[in-house]
Amino acid sequence: MQPLGGEADYFSFFRLPRRLGLDPAQLEKQFHDLSWKLHPDRFHQAGDYERSLSLERTAVLNDAYRTLRDPVSRVEYLLRLEGVRKDGEVKQQAPADLLEEVFELNEYLEELRAAKSAGGDARALDDLRHRLEKTRAAFQEKLDAVLAELTAQFSAWDERGDRAALVRLSEILNRHSYIRNLVRNVTEELES
């Protein structure tokens, strides 16, 4: 067993092309095959070095599989590999077409917080929660649509492999991240 080279990425680790449109069944099969080959139990009689390599590769395998099986994580990873994004970089700017809805959502959230802290009457709290539930559902629909748009763009990268495709994927991913955070914030407020 050889140590991983610095040039190894998750796609090459799975012996897959650097594409976004991966076959989930093929990825899972590769994962199980590699899991069996690299499992530390297979190296219990090997030396310390080989056991250590097995543990290292198994950890990389698990991280790689977790990243590549999720479409959003796969795009984020590819954008980092291609130098379009840095680790953890996300632009949190409200998309222009959502500004009015985001403003309204923030007003509802503030009203709910104020009503909770003031011990507002149950009917008013229920009304605010109902409005927030409807707003959250609308944003969840937008989130689903953005995810569909993101996956529809996979072929642009897979077929052309050009920078314009990566820039577009990054823009869509920013929109997805922003809306996902809105949905998460509303959910947390409703559950508190």
N, C-alpha and C positions, 0 to 999 in steps of 0.2 A: 504494500500500500504506500502510495506516494503522498506527500503533503500537498495541500491545495496551493496552486500558484496564485500570485496576486492578481493575475488577469482573469481568473475564473469568476464568472457571474452566474446568477441563478439559472439563466437560460442554458448556458453551456454545461452547467452542473447536471442538468437533466438531459443534456444532448439534444436540445431543442433549438430551432432557429429563434432569433430575437424578433418574435412576432407577438402581437397582442391577441390575435384570434387563435387561441390555443384550443385544442380539443380536450375538454375536461376528462374524458375517459382515458385518453392517451396519457395525460399528465398523471392521473391517479395510478395507472398501471406502472408508469415509470417510477413513481414514488414508492409503490409497494416492492417493485423489483430492487430498487436501490436500498430500501429499508432492510430488506432481507440480506443483501450483500454486505451492507455496512454495519449491521447490528452488532453492538459490543459483545453480545453473547457468543458470536462466532469467533471472537478473538480472545476468549478467556484464557487460552493456553499460550497466547502470543506474548511477546515481550511488552514492557511498559510503553515503549514508543508506539508500537502498533495499536495497542489498546487506546492510547491517548489520541492517535489519529482517527481511530474508529469513533470515539466520542465526539471529536471535533467535527468530523464529516457528518455524523448523525445530527448534530445540532444545526449545521448548515443546511442539511437536507430538510429538516423540519421548518426552518425559517424560509427556505426557498419555496417549499410547497405551500406554506401558509400565504406567502406573498403572491405566487403565481396563480393560485386557484381563485383568488378574489380579483374581479376585473378592475376595481378602483385601485387596489394595492399594486396590481400589475402595471397599470398606467403610471402611477407615482414612481415605481421602481424604474421603469423604462426611461421616464423623463430625467431621473437622476443619472442613470447610466449614460444617457446621451448628452448630459451637461445642460439640459434646459432648466432644471431645478436643482436646488441644493437640498440636503436632508432637512426635512421638517418645514420647508418653505411653502407657505400657503398665503395667497393674497386674500385678505378678508375685507373686500370692498363690496358693498351692496351692488348687485347688477342694476343698471339704470332703470330697466323695465320693471323692477320690483320695489323701487324706492317708496312708492305710495303704500304698497301693501306692508312693507317692513315698518314704516312709520306707524301705520294703524296697529300692527301687531305689538309694537313697543308700547303704544298707548294702552292697549288691553292689558299687557303685562304689568304696567305701572298701576293701573286701576286695581287689578287683582291684588297686587302686593299691598297697596294702600288699604284696600278693604279688609284684607287678612289682618294687617297690623292694627287696624282700628276696631277689629271685632265686628265687622259689618254684618248686616242681617243675612240670613241664610238664602233668601230669595235673590238678593243682589249678587251674592257670591256664586250661586248656581247659574245665574244669567251670564256672568263674566266667564265662568268655566265653560259654559256651552259655546259662547262666542269663540273662546280660545280653542276649543275642540274642533270647531268648524274651520278655523283658520289653520290649525295644525294639519287637518285633513287636506286642505287646499295646498299647503306647502309640501305635504307628503306626495301628492299627485305630481307637483312640479319636480320634486326630487326624483321620482320614478321616471318622468319624462327626460330629465337630464341624464340619468343613467342610461336610458335607451339611446339617447343622442351620443353619449360617450362610446358605447359599444358599437354603434353604427359607424363611428369614425375609425374603428380598428383597421378596416380594410384600406383606408387612405394611407396609413403607415405601412401596413403589411405589403401593399402593392407597390408603393412608390418609395417608401423609406426616406422621405424628404423632411427638411426642417419645418416647412409650412404645416405639415401634418402634425408634427410635435407641438408647434405653437398653438394650433387649434385644440389639440387634446389638452394642453395646459389651461387654456381659457375655459374649456368645458369643465375641467376638473376644479378650477377655482369656483365656478358657479355651483358645482355639486357640493363642495366643501362648505360654502356659505349657507346654502339652503339646508344642508344636513345639520349644521350648527343651530340654525333657527328652530328646526324641528326638535332637536335635542333640548334646547333651552325651554321651549314651550312644554315639552313633556316633563322636564324636571320641575318646572313651576307648578304644573297641574298636580304632580305627585307629592309636592311638599305641603 
